[in-house]
Amino acid sequence: MADIRTLPEAVAELIHDGDAVAMEGFTHLIPFAAAHEVIRQGITDLTLIRMTPDLIYDQLIGAGLVKKLVFSWGGNPGVGSLHRFRDAVENGWPRPLEVDEHSHAGMANRYVAGASGLPFAVLRGYRGTDLARRTDTVATVTCPFTGEELAAVAAVNPDVTVIHAQQADRDGNVQFWGLTGVQKEAALAARRVLVTVEEIVETLRPRPGGVVLPGWAITAVAEAPGGAHPSYAAGYSVRDNDFYQAWDPISRDRERFTAWLRETITDTVGAPSEDAPAR
């Protein structure tokens, strides 16, 4: 069964310099608390994997901890660009960033292949784009039954997947519900799995549409109430739209971002700055 650890302990034990790390969650249940702990501990040279990089990866990139990003879309949802991501790509600040871009379908299928123990996945896609010419993780295969040419995408198997969920029991079984993305597949594809949760309960009560990850598939669980902020956890918190809007001016300016990073994350334990609305 999964070990129950404090968040600093779990991050230190499971995430190491040079790891390929997936932090998944689609609008909902994004594991910000874990990402902030990675920043505090200065874990660097990371390859980050995520279908939709948003603020969580903008912060890690701006902190100078990321050497490569594997993704299918990036932006500040409902607001605009990710300015730390853009600065790294365009200007190499605070360090150059390698990118490996895919379609949503391609990334989802890569996770599925990884979770299934397969070397690649097959789909109809990438036609009419130049993405396949810019990565070595897309190829073409010919169907042995119909002769149709299809796209093949290499499986992705992160060293570590980090997700946030609503509940875990004391044996490390985890349940999450509401708007979900590829958390299950990303977890099952990974070599190590860290799940932060809103609370630890005695018994997991079945929920409509709930997803249960068994303790044997998880390496460590860390209780982190509010750990998805500024995204949300259904039944526990609401999305902090003010933060997403405030992030745009914070992240546009290197000095203002650096001050925010120091005041809000590296020199504190999550205390909000004036620019960051409170949880």
Rosetta blueprint (number, residue, H / E / L):
1 M L
2 A L
3 D E
4 I E
5 R E
6 T L
7 L H
8 P H
9 E H
10 A H
11 V H
12 A H
13 E H
14 L H
15 I L
16 H L
17 D L
18 G L
19 D L
20 A E
21 V E
22 A E
23 M E
24 E L
25 G L
26 F L
27 T L
28 H E
29 L L
30 I L
31 P L
32 F H
33 A H
34 A H
35 A H
36 H H
37 E H
38 V H
39 I H
40 R H
41 Q H
42 G L
43 I L
44 T L
45 D L
46 L E
47 T E
48 L E
49 I E
50 R E
51 M L
52 T L
53 P L
54 D L
55 L H
56 I H
57 Y H
58 D H
59 Q H
60 L H
61 I H
62 G H
63 A L
64 G L
65 L L
66 V E
67 K E
68 K E
69 L E
70 V E
71 F E
72 S L
73 W L
74 G L
75 G L
76 N E
77 P L
78 G L
79 V L
80 G E
81 S L
82 L L
83 H H
84 R H
85 F H
86 R H
87 D H
88 A H
89 V H
90 E H
91 N H
92 G L
93 W L
94 P L
95 R L
96 P L
97 L L
98 E E
99 V E
100 D E
101 E E
102 H L
103 S L
104 H H
105 A H
106 G H
107 M H
108 A H
109 N H
110 R H
111 Y H
112 V H
113 A H
114 G H
115 A H
116 S H
117 G L
118 L L
119 P L
120 F E
121 A E
122 V E
123 L E
124 R L
125 G L
126 Y L
127 R L
128 G L
129 T L
130 D L
131 L H
132 A H
133 R H
134 R H
135 T L
136 D L
137 T L
138 V E
139 A E
140 T E
141 V E
142 T E
143 C L
144 P L
145 F L
146 T L
147 G L
148 E L
149 E E
150 L E
151 A E
152 A E
153 V E
154 A E
155 A L
156 V L
157 N L
158 P L
159 D L
160 V E
161 T E
162 V E
163 I E
164 H E
165 A E
166 Q E
167 Q E
168 A E
169 D E
170 R L
171 D L
172 G L
173 N L
174 V E
175 Q E
176 F E
177 W L
178 G L
179 L L
180 T L
181 G L
182 V L
183 Q H
184 K H
185 E H
186 A H
187 A H
188 L H
189 A H
190 A L
191 R L
192 R E
193 V E
194 L E
195 V E
196 T E
197 V E
198 E E
199 E E
200 I E
201 V E
202 E L
203 T L
204 L L
205 R L
206 P L
207 R L
208 P L
209 G L
210 G L
211 V E
212 V E
213 L E
214 P L
215 G H
216 W H
217 A H
218 I L
219 T L
220 A E
221 V E
222 A E
223 E E
224 A L
225 P L
226 G L
227 G L
228 A L
229 H L
230 P L
231 S L
232 Y E
233 A L
234 A L
235 G L
236 Y L
237 S L
238 V L
239 R L
240 D L
241 N H
242 D H
243 F H
244 Y H
245 Q H
246 A H
247 W H
248 D H
249 P H
250 I H
251 S H
252 R H
253 D L
254 R H
255 E H
256 R H
257 F H
258 T H
259 A H
260 W H
261 L H
262 R H
263 E H
264 T H
265 I H
266 T H
267 D L
268 T L
269 V L
270 G L
271 A L
272 P L
273 S L
274 E L
275 D L
276 A L
277 P L
278 A L
279 R L
